[in-house]
Amino acid sequence: MDLQNTLAVQMSQTGHLKSQLESVNQVLFNSEREIQRLRKAIADHCVAERGPEEMVRTQKADMLKKEVGKLNEVIEGKELVLHSCKEQKVVLNSKMKELQLRLQ
């Protein structure tokens, strides 16, 4: 009897949580639609204000800036790898000298 009561309570809570989840999902869906609507309105406003050609140039400039940023990150990563290789080369050279001295 106690197990049946516990199960009934759990089922009731599960149903309530499911209902809340569905409600939150609907609110989230509506919010996403509103965000998309606002983005479109902003884009339309920018095109109307700047004109289509300037808008395209601005988007291209933004894309190029992003690409330059990515390339800078790659260059920095490459420099770190080169620095690490130089450090390893120094360590290997010292070990080789040490081994050569042992062989003599």
N, C-alpha and C positions, 0 to 999 in steps of 0.2 A: 504494500500500500504506500509506504514511504517512497519507494523507488518510482511508483507511478506518479505521485505528487511532484517529485523532483523532476521527472521527465516532462511533465505537463508545464511546470514553471520554466524549464529550459526551452521547451518548444515555444512558449509564449514570448520569452525574451529574444529568441532567435527570430521569430516573426517580426517583432518590434524593431530589432536591429536591421533586418532585411528591408523593412519599410523605410527606415531612416536612410539607409544606404541608397535606395532607389531615389529618394527625395534629393539627397545630396548630389547624386549623379545627374539628375535633371537640372539642378541649379548650376552645376559645373558645365553641362552641355549648353545651357542658355548663356552662361558667361562667355564661353568660347565663341559662340555665335556673335555675341555683342562685341567681343574683341575684334573678330574678323570684320564686322561691319564698320567699326571705328577705324581700323587700319585702312580699309578701302576708302573711307571718307577722307582720311588724312592724305592718302596717296592721290586721290582725285583733286583735292585742294592744292596739293603741291604741283601737280601737272597744270592745273588751271592758272596758278600763280606764276610759275616759272616758264611754262610752255614745255611741250613734249621734248624738244631737242635738248634744252638745258637739263631737263630731268634725266634724260638718257646719259648725258655727259657726267652728271653728278653721280649716277649709279655706277658708271664705268670707273670714275675716279675712286669711288669707295671700294670697288672690287680691286683696283690696282693697289690701293693702300693696304688692303687685307693681304694681298699676295706679297707685297713688300714686307709686311710684318712677318708672314710665314717664312719667307726667305731669310730674313734676319734671324729668326729662331733656328733655322737649319744651319746657318753660318755659325751661330753661337755654339750649337751642338757639335759641329765639326771642329771648331776650335778647342772645345773641351776634350774631344777624342784625340786630337793631335797632341794636346798638352799631356794627356794620360799616356799616350804612346811614347812621348819623349821621356817622361818619368820612368816608364818601364824599360826603355832603352838604356838609361843611365844605370838602373839596377842590374840589368843583364850584363852590361859592360863591366861593372864592378865584380859581379860573380865570375865572369869569364877570366878576369885578371887574377882573381883569387884562385881559381882552378888551375890556371897556368902556373902560378907560383907553387902550388902544391905538386904539380907534375915535375918541376925542376928539382 
